[in-house]
C-alpha cells in the first residue's frame, strides 16, 4: 500500500503546483467570476428567481400560458418565502422578481420601513441607469445590473423607466399557508359540501386561502370578517345576521352558504352579459366570477362590457381606478392556492392531514347562558369557543345569553345528544345575570361620577364600555350601566315616587359640537336610563355627530351617541320617524331591527327603487308603529355599532393621525379600501367626507392603524 500512497501524494503535489500557477496567472479574472456565480447563480435566465411549477388547469378554471408565470409567482410566495422574507417585484408583471431579501421588516403601503425604502430606492436607481445605457446603445451589464437587464431585455428605455416606478414589496407567507392547510383540513369538507349542494365547482373551496388563510375568526382593518371576509353591509344582503350576541360571518357553515349565494348571483349576472357579447371563441366564466369576489360583480360587468369575454384581454387592457394590483392578481393567487393545496406532499412534505371538524348541532329553544350549556353538555369553555366561533364577547362574558334559535355546535358524540337536549329544554328559563341599561351622558358627567350615582363599580363601567385608560366620555354619548338585577328593581320601584314631585327642575341640556364651538340646546326632560328619542321638531334634521375626533385623544373616536337614535318630526299633524344612514348600514339591517321581514315597506316610504342602495348620510323615514318597536330599533342599532368598534379595538390600535390629499376620482369607499381604514372610522375623522363634494387637493385625516 505504501508505494501507491506515495504515488498518489506525488500526483497530488503536481496537481496542486499546476493549480497555483493557473491561479496566479488568471486569478484576477476567476475570483470576480466566482463571486458573480455565487450572488447570481443563474443570471443567464431572466426568471431565475421564479420557481417552475407544473400547473394542472382545466376548462372551468383555465390558466392561459400568459397567466402561468403570474401564478408561479404566487406559488413561490405561498411555499418558498417565509414571514422573514420579502420580494421586490414589478407590480404590473409580478413574475418579474428583482430581488429577494431576508429581513424582519414588513411590507407596508402607507408606512414602509426605511430598510425596504432604501432597497427599493437602490433598485430604482439601477433600473434607471439601465434605461439610460440602453438609450445610448449599451447592452452589456455586470453584477446585479446583469440580472436586472436580463429581466428587462425586451423593454424599450421608456418602458424601463416606467418599470422603475412600479417596484412593489410582497411579504412571504409560507408559514401562514402551512397553518392555513391545517385549518383547511378541519373546515374544507363543510365548505365542499355547501358548494356541492349549490351546484358550484368544489375547487372554489381554495379561495379562503387567499381571503383569510382559512381563519373563521379573521378580521380585516376595513371590517371584513370571517373565512370569506364579508363586509358588514354585504352580510345582510347574503342572509347573515350581525348582533351583539352573534356575528354569522364568523360561522364557517353559514358564511360558506352566504359566499355560495354570492357566487350563484355573480355567475348569473356575468353569464347573461357574456351571452350578449358575440365572440368567436368560448371562454370560461369562472375567472370573472372569482375576480368579482374582490372587485364586485358590477365592476366585472363593466370590464366585460368594455373589453370583451377574454379574461386575459381584461387583465391587459381594462383601465379603471379600482382595477389595480390586488384585483389583477386575485384569480392568479386563487389558482396558486389551489395548486399548492392539491399538491401538499410536494410543497409541504411534513404536513400531516388532519381530521375534519365533526360536530353535533343543537337548536337552542330558549335563550341560555354559556355556563349552563357547558354544564349540561359537559364541555369546557375552550371547546365551546372552538366550535362556536360566531358567538360574541358579551355572550362569553355572561352579559348576554346565547339567543333563541341559535344552532349550537358541539363535538360529535357517539352516544348522541338526545338526553342532554331533553334536559336542557326541561330546565327553567334563566334570570339575567346582569340587568344592564343605557345612560345618556350629560354635560359635566364623568365615568366614575355616573358609577357613584348609579351605585355600580367605576372600573366595571369603564371596562364594559371600553372607555380606555382616560375613561373619556362626552355629552350625548350613550353608555351602558352594568347594573345588577336587584339594584335595577329597586330603582324602578322608586321611579313612580319621583314623578309625583311637582318641584320645578332645571332642564337638562344637550351639548353639540359644531365647528369648534359648543352649542347648548334645551332638551325635553327624559329618564337617563331609557333610550328616549330626541324632541319632536317640525322638520327632519341631521343631528350633529356626537362621537368625532379630538386631537391627541385616540379614545375620542370610539363610542355611540344619541345621534344614532330615531329622530322625531311633525308633518300635517303626524309624527314622522327618521334616521341618517351610517357606514356599514343597509335597508336590510333597518328591516331586521324593526322586526319586519322585507325592506319593501321602507323602500315604499322613501320612494327607493328595488335596485338602488342607500347612500351614507341620507335621511330615511321608518314605518314605526309603536314605542316598543322604536326602542328595540334604537337598542339594536347601538349594539351593532358598538360591536363593530369593539371587534376593531380587540385587534387594532390607532397610533397616530396623518393627512391625505384627495385625488381625482377618489371616493370615501375607494379611500377606505386603498388606505385600509374602515368606513365608520373614516367618518369619525372626516364627517364632511360623506355629506359634501370634496375636490382634488382637499386634505382629510387618516388614522394610522397598527395590529395589536
Secondary structure, 3 states (H helix, E strand, C coil): CHHHHHHHHHHHHHHHHHHHHHHHHHHHHHHHHHHHHHHCCCCCCCCCCCCCCCCCCCCCCCCCHHHHHHHHHHHHHHHCCCCCEEEEEECCCCCCEEEEEECCCCCCCCCCCHHHHHHHHHHHHHHHHHHHHHHCCCCCCCCHHHHHHHHCCCCCHHHHHHHCCCEEEEECCHHHHHHHHHHHHHHHHHHHHHHHHHCCCHHHHHHHHHHHCCCCCCECCCCCECCCCECHHHHHHCCCCECCCEEHHHCHHHHHHHHHHHHHHHHHHHHHHHHHCCCCCCCCCHHHHHHHHHHCHHHHHHHHHHHCCCHHHHHHHCCCCCCCHHHHCHHHHHHHHHHHHHCHHHHCCCCCCCCCCCEEEEECCCCECHHHHHHHHCCCHHHHHHHCCCECHHHHCCCCCECCCCEEEEECCCCCCHHHHHHHHHCCCCCCCCCCEEEECCCCCCHHHHHHHCCCCHHHHHHHCCCCCCCCCCCCEEEEECCCHHHHHHHHHHHHHHHHCCCCCCCCEEEEEECCEEEEEECCCCCCCCCCCCCCECCCCCCCCCCCCECCEHHHHCCCEHHHCCEEEEECCEEEEEEECCCCCCHHHHHHHHCCCCCHHHHHHHCCCCCCCCCCCCEEEECCCCHHHHHHHHHHHHHHHHHHHHHHHCCEEEEEEEEEECCCCCCHHHHHHHHCCCHHHHHHHCHHHHCCCCCCCCEEEEEEEEEC
